[in-house]
Amino acid sequence: MILPAGELHLPESILAYDQSLSIDYGRQDDKIYPAGRGVGKSLKQLFQEKGVPPWLRASWPLLGDEKGVLWVPGICFDQRWQKKEDSVGSWQPFGLSEQPFFVSLQYHLDPS
């Protein structure tokens, strides 16, 4: 899926999710409970941990449902996400040339 700031690749399990999903941007104060970590983190903290430059954060897509952020592409899924067998996706921000300027950021719930 091509978005104004980059290319988003959604996992099949997200596409089959049985609730209404939306894409939002710039909600760095929202909290997410990354799967497997047990504690909540603000999106700003997650972006800092992963080294996402501040100027990219406002245009980073956030996939959510009525309860909040469900997936931060390339970073993590919320612990509410249960479909672990197909939970890979990626976000490739565009550079000035409108081509992805970093290698695809991917996250898998079971990195082993």
C-alpha positions as CSV (number, residue, x, y, z in Angstrom):
1,M,0.0,0.0,0.0
2,I,1.5,3.3,-1.1
3,L,1.0,6.1,1.5
4,P,2.1,9.8,1.1
5,A,5.3,9.2,3.1
6,G,6.2,5.7,2.2
7,E,5.2,2.1,1.3
8,L,3.4,0.0,3.8
9,H,3.2,-3.8,3.5
10,L,0.5,-5.3,5.6
11,P,0.6,-8.9,6.9
12,E,-2.2,-11.2,5.7
13,S,-3.5,-11.6,9.2
14,I,-4.1,-7.8,9.5
15,L,-6.1,-7.8,6.3
16,A,-8.3,-10.6,7.7
17,Y,-8.8,-8.8,11.0
18,D,-12.5,-9.0,12.0
19,Q,-12.8,-5.4,13.3
20,S,-12.6,-2.0,11.6
21,L,-9.1,-0.7,11.4
22,S,-7.8,2.7,10.6
23,I,-4.4,4.3,9.8
24,D,-3.4,7.3,11.9
25,Y,-0.3,9.4,12.2
26,G,1.6,11.5,14.8
27,R,0.1,10.1,18.0
28,Q,3.4,9.8,19.9
29,D,1.7,10.2,23.4
30,D,-0.4,7.1,22.9
31,K,0.6,3.9,24.7
32,I,1.0,0.5,23.3
33,Y,1.7,-2.8,25.2
34,P,4.2,-4.5,22.9
35,A,3.6,-8.2,22.6
36,G,6.0,-10.2,24.9
37,R,7.2,-7.2,26.9
38,G,4.4,-7.0,29.6
39,V,4.7,-3.2,30.1
40,G,3.2,-0.3,28.3
41,K,5.4,2.2,26.4
42,S,4.5,5.5,24.8
43,L,5.0,5.5,21.0
44,K,7.6,8.2,21.5
45,Q,9.6,5.8,23.7
46,L,9.4,3.0,21.1
47,F,10.5,5.3,18.3
48,Q,13.5,6.4,20.5
49,E,14.4,2.8,21.3
50,K,14.4,1.9,17.6
51,G,16.4,5.0,16.6
52,V,13.6,6.5,14.4
53,P,14.6,10.1,13.7
54,P,12.2,12.7,15.2
55,W,11.4,14.1,11.7
56,L,10.0,10.7,10.5
57,R,7.8,10.0,13.5
58,A,4.9,12.3,12.6
59,S,4.5,10.6,9.2
60,W,4.9,7.0,10.6
61,P,1.6,5.1,10.0
62,L,-0.1,3.6,13.1
63,L,-2.7,0.9,12.5
64,G,-5.4,0.9,15.2
65,D,-8.8,-0.3,16.1
66,E,-11.4,1.2,18.5
67,K,-9.3,0.3,21.5
68,G,-6.1,2.1,20.4
69,V,-2.9,1.4,18.4
70,L,-2.6,-2.2,17.3
71,W,0.5,-2.1,15.1
72,V,3.4,0.2,14.7
73,P,4.8,-1.0,11.3
74,G,8.4,-2.2,11.6
75,I,8.4,-1.9,15.4
76,C,5.8,-3.9,17.2
77,F,2.3,-5.3,17.6
78,D,0.2,-4.6,20.7
79,Q,-0.2,-7.6,23.1
80,R,-3.9,-7.8,22.1
81,W,-2.8,-9.1,18.7
82,Q,-3.2,-12.9,18.8
83,K,-2.5,-14.0,15.2
84,K,1.2,-14.7,15.7
85,E,1.7,-17.1,12.8
86,D,1.6,-14.4,10.1
87,S,2.6,-11.2,11.8
88,V,5.3,-9.8,9.6
89,G,4.9,-6.5,7.9
90,S,7.1,-3.6,6.9
91,W,7.2,0.2,6.5
92,Q,9.6,1.8,4.0
93,P,9.6,5.7,4.3
94,F,10.4,7.6,1.2
95,G,13.4,9.7,0.8
96,L,13.5,12.9,-1.2
97,S,13.6,10.9,-4.4
98,E,10.3,9.2,-3.4
99,Q,12.2,5.9,-3.1
100,P,12.6,4.0,0.1
101,F,15.7,5.3,1.8
102,F,16.2,2.6,4.4
103,V,16.1,-1.1,4.2
104,S,12.7,-2.4,5.0
105,L,12.0,-2.3,8.7
106,Q,10.4,-5.6,9.7
107,Y,9.2,-7.0,12.9
108,H,8.2,-10.6,13.7
109,L,6.5,-11.5,17.0
110,D,8.8,-14.5,17.4
111,P,12.3,-13.3,16.3
112,S,14.0,-16.6,17.2
